[in-house]
Every structure is written in structure tokens, then in C-alpha cells.
């Protein structure tokens, strides 16, 4: 982090210290998911401020920086906020800053230890179908919509697009993003919603992601790619496919979560015993 300028707003009435910062050359233009260098896309929503620890009883302190977006072909072929923007949020959490939104309300947190780290993958088994699932933090799982759609059709992409073009689905996706995504674009969403239901209206995962800066649905290229969605969204999609099939998915998903919690609990107990020996 490089400090460029420090200024005081309203010095006589309500002094507020604004610290303008920018990333180092090494941290600039990196994808917020894979952490690799990539090309810039735009300036995002312009400058943004993060609340820092106050000085004394009256002086508020803010960090101010640009919040650009980048275009990454390697991670999800979609737009993402940069690593710098993510690290500012993580730094704010660890140093006691107060973000302009409640961190507990944002489900998707790209923590610094996931940068450049491969996701942990598993498989849900439901009625003879294998459904891929992955996570970076063991708190937010992404489930393959492509694999779920194969239960209903041999053309999963068309099935996903057909589900996404309905007004009810768009309203659900929009509400989810508004609850969990501070970079959600409500103006583009209103445009989509106003067209939903029209015969000529079409929707796809890529169109949704790029249009509203969505984080709840991601697309992955390659042989083992496809469309993935946060568990909240994936289970809603499964309900649309088949209520019975959803129950089988939920049952095995819960098994994976139990196994995961057991492994985490074992690791915690082991670390605690090692600490006692030291």
C-alpha cells in the first residue's frame, strides 16, 4: 500500500482525515479470484472509502482508493473486482475498520489466503448423478448448475438459460445479489426485470454476470467447466428442476457438510493439543 495524500475535511466543525492510497505496482491489475495479473476493464464505481480507527474522540479516519474492475479469462471469463479492492476490505476487517456495508451480510468473502489457492472440490451423489461442488473457505459452496440440469435435459446450458429468463428467477437472483453483493448493479437489474416475460427476452449466466456484476453465479471454461452457483441459488434451481431431485441433493450435501465439520473439528483439537505441549 502506497500513501499518496492526506487531507482533513471540515477541520473546524467535524474534522475527518482522508488518507488517499493506491496499490503497489505488484498488486495492481490482479484478479480478485485467481490473483493473477490481467487486463483492466474499467474504474468500477470510482473512488471508495473504508472507515479506519478514529483518532481521539472526535476525528474520524477514512482510507480512500479507486475500486477498478479487471477482466480475467483464466478464472471465470467474467468481470471481477481487483485483488487490491479485496485486500482493502480484508485489511479493514483485520484492523478494526468499518466497511460501508455490514461484512456479516456479505456471504461471498474472497479472503487473502485464497489468492492463488486452488479450491477444495467434492461431489454430491443424487439419484445416480454426480454433481460437482467446490469451496475456497468452507463457508460458501458453489454447486454445478450444469450437472443439476443434466437430470432434466441433455442440453444443460439451454435449461439454465430457460430458468434464468423467468421473472420469478430474476427477482430471486436480484434479491440475493442485493443482500450479499455490494457491487451489485441495480440499474441493469431493473432493465432485465422489465424485459422478463417478453417473448424475445433471453438471459444467460454470462449476460447476468457482466450485466449486474453478479457474484452468486460463475462460469468456468474448459472441459471440466460449466455454470456454478452459490448453494442458495443452486438449491433454488434444483427445486425448479425437480422437488424430489432437490431432496436427494440436499441429503448428500448435508453429508458433505457433516464430514467437513468433523475434519475441521479434528484439526482444531489437534492444534489445541500441540499448543498445550508448547
TILORO-636977 format. One record per residue (C-alpha): residue number from 0; chain; x negated, y negated, z negated. Coordinates in pm, 1 decimal. Layout:
BEGIN
+-----+---+----------+----------+----------+
:   k : c :       px :       py :       pz :
+-----+---+----------+----------+----------+
: NUM : A :        X :        Y :        Z :
...
+-----+---+----------+----------+----------+
***
This chain:
BEGIN
+-----+---+----------+----------+----------+
:   k : c :       px :       py :       pz :
+-----+---+----------+----------+----------+
:   0 : A :      0.0 :      0.0 :      0.0 :
:   1 : A :   -130.6 :   -342.6 :    100.1 :
:   2 : A :     -4.6 :   -658.8 :    -70.6 :
:   3 : A :     39.9 :   -935.5 :    185.9 :
:   4 : A :    203.1 :  -1213.1 :    -12.0 :
:   5 : A :    353.2 :  -1304.4 :   -349.8 :
:   6 : A :    610.0 :  -1579.8 :   -390.4 :
:   7 : A :    858.9 :  -1698.1 :   -651.5 :
:   8 : A :   1221.8 :  -1766.0 :   -567.7 :
:   9 : A :   1428.8 :  -2007.4 :   -779.4 :
:  10 : A :   1136.0 :  -2089.8 :  -1013.6 :
:  11 : A :   1335.3 :  -2335.6 :  -1225.9 :
:  12 : A :   1673.1 :  -2161.3 :  -1263.1 :
:  13 : A :   1628.1 :  -1786.9 :  -1229.9 :
:  14 : A :   1266.4 :  -1702.0 :  -1138.9 :
:  15 : A :   1236.2 :  -1398.2 :   -913.2 :
:  16 : A :    899.0 :  -1266.1 :   -798.6 :
:  17 : A :    890.0 :  -1123.8 :   -445.0 :
:  18 : A :    587.2 :   -910.9 :   -355.1 :
:  19 : A :    557.7 :   -853.0 :     20.9 :
:  20 : A :    383.1 :   -524.0 :    100.9 :
:  21 : A :    305.0 :   -312.9 :    405.6 :
:  22 : A :    171.9 :     38.0 :    465.6 :
:  23 : A :   -190.0 :    112.0 :    537.0 :
:  24 : A :   -281.9 :    199.5 :    893.9 :
:  25 : A :   -294.4 :    564.4 :    793.0 :
:  26 : A :     63.1 :    566.5 :    660.0 :
:  27 : A :    229.8 :    364.1 :    935.4 :
:  28 : A :    443.6 :    526.0 :   1208.0 :
:  29 : A :    475.7 :    865.8 :   1041.1 :
:  30 : A :    787.5 :   1082.7 :   1048.3 :
:  31 : A :    979.6 :   1096.1 :    721.1 :
:  32 : A :   1030.6 :   1474.2 :    761.5 :
:  33 : A :    716.7 :   1630.0 :    909.5 :
:  34 : A :    478.3 :   1349.7 :    809.2 :
:  35 : A :    307.6 :   1342.0 :   1149.2 :
:  36 : A :    217.8 :   1034.2 :   1349.3 :
:  37 : A :    482.3 :    946.2 :   1606.5 :
:  38 : A :    608.2 :    655.1 :   1811.6 :
:  39 : A :    809.7 :    373.6 :   1661.7 :
:  40 : A :   1174.7 :    331.5 :   1759.6 :
:  41 : A :   1299.0 :      6.1 :   1608.5 :
:  42 : A :   1279.3 :   -210.0 :   1296.2 :
:  43 : A :   1571.1 :    -34.5 :   1132.4 :
:  44 : A :   1773.4 :   -269.8 :    914.5 :
:  45 : A :   1489.5 :   -520.5 :    886.4 :
:  46 : A :   1326.4 :   -604.8 :    557.0 :
:  47 : A :   1436.9 :   -426.9 :    241.1 :
:  48 : A :   1374.2 :   -486.3 :   -126.9 :
:  49 : A :   1307.9 :   -245.2 :   -412.0 :
:  50 : A :   1361.3 :   -357.3 :   -772.0 :
:  51 : A :   1044.9 :   -324.4 :   -981.1 :
:  52 : A :    981.4 :   -353.9 :  -1353.6 :
:  53 : A :   1068.9 :   -701.1 :  -1480.1 :
:  54 : A :    811.6 :   -934.9 :  -1630.6 :
:  55 : A :    912.2 :  -1055.1 :  -1974.4 :
:  56 : A :   1278.9 :  -1111.5 :  -2047.1 :
:  57 : A :   1371.7 :  -1330.8 :  -1753.1 :
:  58 : A :   1157.2 :  -1276.4 :  -1444.0 :
:  59 : A :   1282.3 :  -1011.5 :  -1200.2 :
:  60 : A :   1033.5 :   -844.5 :   -965.1 :
:  61 : A :   1102.7 :   -700.5 :   -619.5 :
:  62 : A :    886.9 :   -526.2 :   -361.0 :
:  63 : A :    974.8 :   -630.0 :     -5.9 :
:  64 : A :    882.0 :   -444.2 :    310.3 :
:  65 : A :   1004.5 :   -359.8 :    659.4 :
:  66 : A :   1203.9 :    -34.6 :    693.9 :
:  67 : A :   1133.9 :     81.6 :   1050.0 :
:  68 : A :   1261.7 :    396.4 :   1213.6 :
:  69 : A :   1048.9 :    632.4 :   1419.9 :
:  70 : A :   1118.2 :    880.9 :   1697.1 :
:  71 : A :    985.0 :   1228.4 :   1620.9 :
:  72 : A :   1002.2 :   1503.2 :   1882.1 :
:  73 : A :    841.1 :   1763.8 :   1656.6 :
:  74 : A :   1076.6 :   1769.7 :   1358.2 :
:  75 : A :   1433.1 :   1728.2 :   1474.8 :
:  76 : A :   1431.3 :   1534.5 :   1801.6 :
:  77 : A :   1613.6 :   1256.5 :   1620.5 :
:  78 : A :   1561.2 :    921.2 :   1456.3 :
:  79 : A :   1419.8 :    911.7 :   1104.0 :
:  80 : A :   1311.3 :    653.2 :    857.9 :
:  81 : A :    934.5 :    647.5 :    828.1 :
:  82 : A :    719.0 :    811.1 :    562.7 :
:  83 : A :    636.5 :    463.0 :    435.1 :
:  84 : A :   1005.6 :    392.1 :    368.2 :
:  85 : A :   1042.7 :    728.4 :    188.2 :
:  86 : A :    731.7 :    674.7 :    -21.6 :
:  87 : A :    855.8 :    333.7 :   -129.2 :
:  88 : A :   1172.0 :    498.2 :   -260.5 :
:  89 : A :    974.9 :    772.1 :   -435.9 :
:  90 : A :    735.5 :    516.7 :   -585.2 :
:  91 : A :   1034.0 :    318.7 :   -706.5 :
:  92 : A :   1168.7 :    625.0 :   -885.8 :
:  93 : A :    839.1 :    719.5 :  -1048.8 :
:  94 : A :    753.1 :    365.1 :  -1160.1 :
:  95 : A :   1093.6 :    286.0 :  -1301.4 :
:  96 : A :   1216.4 :     69.8 :  -1016.4 :
:  97 : A :   1584.4 :     31.5 :   -949.0 :
:  98 : A :   1682.8 :    100.4 :   -589.0 :
:  99 : A :   1954.3 :    -92.8 :   -409.7 :
: 100 : A :   2159.1 :    226.8 :   -431.0 :
: 101 : A :   2201.1 :    486.5 :   -703.6 :
: 102 : A :   1940.6 :    764.2 :   -646.3 :
: 103 : A :   2170.2 :   1020.1 :   -808.7 :
: 104 : A :   2425.8 :    959.4 :   -533.5 :
: 105 : A :   2184.8 :   1035.6 :   -252.3 :
: 106 : A :   2179.4 :   1409.5 :   -200.4 :
: 107 : A :   1901.8 :   1418.0 :     53.7 :
: 108 : A :   1573.0 :   1320.7 :   -107.4 :
: 109 : A :   1258.5 :   1361.3 :    103.3 :
: 110 : A :   1011.2 :   1385.1 :   -183.9 :
: 111 : A :    645.0 :   1313.2 :   -127.0 :
: 112 : A :    541.1 :   1672.4 :   -195.9 :
: 113 : A :    746.8 :   1790.5 :    105.4 :
: 114 : A :    548.5 :   1579.9 :    352.0 :
: 115 : A :    371.8 :   1820.1 :    586.3 :
: 116 : A :    507.0 :   2114.1 :    385.8 :
: 117 : A :    689.1 :   2399.3 :    556.9 :
: 118 : A :   1048.3 :   2458.7 :    448.0 :
: 119 : A :   1138.4 :   2767.0 :    246.4 :
: 120 : A :   1369.1 :   2984.8 :    455.8 :
: 121 : A :   1611.3 :   3264.8 :    376.0 :
: 122 : A :   1901.0 :   3445.3 :    541.1 :
: 123 : A :   2267.0 :   3468.8 :    446.9 :
: 124 : A :   2429.6 :   3800.8 :    541.4 :
: 125 : A :   2802.7 :   3778.7 :    612.2 :
: 126 : A :   3009.3 :   4048.9 :    784.9 :
: 127 : A :   2714.5 :   4169.5 :    990.4 :
: 128 : A :   2599.7 :   3820.2 :   1092.2 :
: 129 : A :   2265.0 :   3671.7 :    986.1 :
: 130 : A :   2284.1 :   3300.0 :    907.6 :
: 131 : A :   1962.2 :   3105.8 :    859.7 :
: 132 : A :   1919.2 :   2871.1 :    565.5 :
: 133 : A :   1625.2 :   2654.2 :    456.5 :
: 134 : A :   1532.9 :   2400.4 :    192.2 :
: 135 : A :   1245.4 :   2173.3 :    101.5 :
: 136 : A :   1333.0 :   2105.1 :   -262.2 :
: 137 : A :   1555.9 :   2397.3 :   -376.5 :
: 138 : A :   1833.7 :   2144.4 :   -434.2 :
: 139 : A :   1955.9 :   2068.2 :    -82.1 :
: 140 : A :   2002.6 :   2361.0 :    152.2 :
: 141 : A :   2061.9 :   2335.9 :    525.8 :
: 142 : A :   2261.7 :   2618.1 :    684.4 :
: 143 : A :   2268.7 :   2702.2 :   1053.5 :
: 144 : A :   2592.3 :   2593.2 :   1219.6 :
: 145 : A :   2471.6 :   2771.3 :   1532.9 :
: 146 : A :   2466.1 :   3106.4 :   1351.9 :
: 147 : A :   2806.6 :   3045.3 :   1190.4 :
: 148 : A :   2959.9 :   2954.4 :   1526.9 :
: 149 : A :   2845.4 :   3287.6 :   1674.8 :
: 150 : A :   3115.5 :   3456.0 :   1466.4 :
: 151 : A :   3378.2 :   3288.2 :   1686.5 :
: 152 : A :   3214.3 :   3238.3 :   2025.5 :
: 153 : A :   2925.6 :   3336.5 :   2249.0 :
: 154 : A :   2873.9 :   2964.8 :   2315.5 :
: 155 : A :   2797.9 :   2823.1 :   1968.2 :
: 156 : A :   2699.9 :   2477.4 :   2095.7 :
: 157 : A :   3037.5 :   2427.8 :   2261.1 :
: 158 : A :   3210.8 :   2545.8 :   1943.2 :
: 159 : A :   3019.0 :   2296.9 :   1728.1 :
: 160 : A :   3094.4 :   2010.8 :   1968.7 :
: 161 : A :   3463.1 :   2105.5 :   1975.6 :
: 162 : A :   3475.3 :   2094.7 :   1594.3 :
: 163 : A :   3295.4 :   1760.0 :   1578.3 :
: 164 : A :   3527.1 :   1582.6 :   1823.9 :
: 165 : A :   3833.0 :   1605.7 :   1598.1 :
: 166 : A :   3933.3 :   1303.8 :   1393.3 :
: 167 : A :   3951.6 :   1503.7 :   1068.7 :
: 168 : A :   3596.1 :   1629.2 :   1112.5 :
: 169 : A :   3458.1 :   1284.3 :   1192.1 :
: 170 : A :   3628.3 :   1135.7 :    885.8 :
: 171 : A :   3479.3 :   1411.7 :    668.9 :
: 172 : A :   3130.2 :   1362.9 :    814.9 :
: 173 : A :   3158.8 :    986.7 :    782.3 :
: 174 : A :   3261.8 :   1009.7 :    417.9 :
: 175 : A :   2974.7 :   1248.9 :    341.8 :
: 176 : A :   2720.2 :   1015.6 :    502.8 :
: 177 : A :   2862.7 :    710.1 :    326.0 :
: 178 : A :   2820.9 :    887.4 :     -8.9 :
: 179 : A :   2470.6 :   1020.6 :     46.6 :
: 180 : A :   2300.6 :    815.3 :    318.3 :
: 181 : A :   2202.5 :    451.5 :    250.7 :
: 182 : A :   2106.3 :    409.0 :    618.1 :
: 183 : A :   2446.4 :    521.8 :    747.8 :
: 184 : A :   2574.5 :    300.6 :   1031.7 :
: 185 : A :   2945.1 :    230.7 :    958.7 :
: 186 : A :   2998.6 :     18.7 :   1270.3 :
: 187 : A :   2903.3 :    301.9 :   1505.7 :
: 188 : A :   3112.8 :    538.1 :   1296.2 :
: 189 : A :   3421.9 :    320.5 :   1336.9 :
: 190 : A :   3364.7 :    325.5 :   1711.6 :
: 191 : A :   3354.8 :    705.2 :   1712.9 :
: 192 : A :   3660.1 :    734.2 :   1490.8 :
: 193 : A :   3866.5 :    500.8 :   1709.0 :
: 194 : A :   3797.6 :    724.9 :   2010.5 :
: 195 : A :   3857.9 :   1055.4 :   1830.9 :
: 196 : A :   4160.0 :   1237.6 :   1966.8 :
: 197 : A :   4134.3 :   1087.2 :   2314.1 :
: 198 : A :   4115.7 :   1342.1 :   2593.1 :
: 199 : A :   3789.9 :   1201.0 :   2731.7 :
: 200 : A :   3616.1 :   1175.6 :   2394.1 :
: 201 : A :   3316.4 :   1403.6 :   2339.2 :
: 202 : A :   3085.6 :   1449.3 :   2043.8 :
: 203 : A :   2765.2 :   1643.4 :   1986.2 :
: 204 : A :   2517.5 :   1676.3 :   1698.2 :
: 205 : A :   2257.1 :   1463.6 :   1878.3 :
: 206 : A :   2509.8 :   1193.8 :   1962.3 :
: 207 : A :   2625.2 :   1184.3 :   1598.5 :
: 208 : A :   2271.3 :   1174.0 :   1456.2 :
: 209 : A :   2144.2 :    898.5 :   1680.8 :
: 210 : A :   2467.1 :    700.7 :   1665.5 :
: 211 : A :   2514.1 :    669.6 :   1288.6 :
: 212 : A :   2160.8 :    760.8 :   1167.1 :
: 213 : A :   2304.7 :   1075.5 :   1010.2 :
: 214 : A :   2106.9 :   1292.7 :    769.7 :
: 215 : A :   2365.7 :   1562.3 :    695.0 :
: 216 : A :   2327.8 :   1731.0 :   1034.4 :
: 217 : A :   1994.3 :   1805.4 :   1201.7 :
: 218 : A :   1893.9 :   1968.5 :   1528.3 :
: 219 : A :   1584.3 :   2177.3 :   1587.1 :
: 220 : A :   1439.0 :   2258.7 :   1926.4 :
: 221 : A :   1273.7 :   2582.5 :   2030.6 :
: 222 : A :   1353.4 :   2949.2 :   2034.2 :
: 223 : A :   1448.3 :   2959.4 :   1666.5 :
: 224 : A :   1608.0 :   2617.3 :   1663.0 :
: 225 : A :   1970.0 :   2515.3 :   1666.7 :
: 226 : A :   2200.3 :   2290.0 :   1469.8 :
: 227 : A :   2175.2 :   2289.8 :   1090.9 :
: 228 : A :   2384.3 :   2105.4 :    834.5 :
: 229 : A :   2377.8 :   2040.9 :    463.2 :
: 230 : A :   2559.5 :   2315.1 :    271.3 :
: 231 : A :   2855.1 :   2083.4 :    201.3 :
: 232 : A :   2909.6 :   2031.6 :    573.4 :
: 233 : A :   2823.0 :   2386.1 :    679.6 :
: 234 : A :   3084.9 :   2537.3 :    448.8 :
: 235 : A :   3345.5 :   2293.7 :    581.6 :
: 236 : A :   3256.7 :   2412.1 :    931.8 :
: 237 : A :   3283.6 :   2774.1 :    817.5 :
: 238 : A :   3637.2 :   2705.0 :    689.6 :
: 239 : A :   3730.3 :   2580.6 :   1036.0 :
: 240 : A :   3581.5 :   2893.1 :   1194.1 :
: 241 : A :   3748.7 :   3141.4 :    956.9 :
: 242 : A :   3855.6 :   3120.5 :    593.6 :
: 243 : A :   3769.7 :   3488.5 :    548.5 :
: 244 : A :   3425.6 :   3447.4 :    704.1 :
: 245 : A :   3359.3 :   3148.5 :    479.5 :
: 246 : A :   3422.3 :   3358.9 :    168.0 :
: 247 : A :   3164.1 :   3613.0 :    281.8 :
: 248 : A :   2917.1 :   3329.7 :    344.0 :
: 249 : A :   2981.4 :   3176.0 :      1.8 :
: 250 : A :   2937.0 :   3512.2 :   -170.5 :
: 251 : A :   2590.5 :   3574.4 :    -25.4 :
: 252 : A :   2495.8 :   3207.4 :    -57.8 :
: 253 : A :   2563.9 :   3232.5 :   -430.2 :
: 254 : A :   2343.9 :   3543.8 :   -445.0 :
: 255 : A :   2055.9 :   3347.0 :   -290.9 :
: 256 : A :   2107.4 :   3065.2 :   -541.0 :
: 257 : A :   2102.9 :   3310.6 :   -833.0 :
: 258 : A :   1781.5 :   3470.0 :   -708.1 :
: 259 : A :   1629.7 :   3125.8 :   -657.9 :
: 260 : A :   1722.2 :   3013.7 :  -1010.3 :
: 261 : A :   1573.5 :   3332.9 :  -1153.3 :
: 262 : A :   1243.8 :   3271.8 :   -973.4 :
: 263 : A :   1232.1 :   2909.4 :  -1087.7 :
: 264 : A :   1313.4 :   3012.5 :  -1443.8 :
: 265 : A :   1035.8 :   3273.7 :  -1438.9 :
: 266 : A :    787.0 :   3016.6 :  -1311.2 :
: 267 : A :    889.6 :   2769.4 :  -1582.2 :
: 268 : A :    847.3 :   3026.9 :  -1860.3 :
: 269 : A :    507.5 :   3132.5 :  -1722.5 :
: 270 : A :    382.3 :   2773.7 :  -1712.7 :
: 271 : A :    507.9 :   2717.5 :  -2067.6 :
: 272 : A :    319.0 :   3021.5 :  -2199.7 :
: 273 : A :      0.0 :   2911.5 :  -2021.0 :
: 274 : A :     34.5 :   2569.3 :  -2178.9 :
: 275 : A :     54.8 :   2730.5 :  -2523.4 :
: 276 : A :   -271.9 :   2914.8 :  -2461.1 :
: 277 : A :   -443.5 :   2589.6 :  -2362.5 :
+-----+---+----------+----------+----------+
***
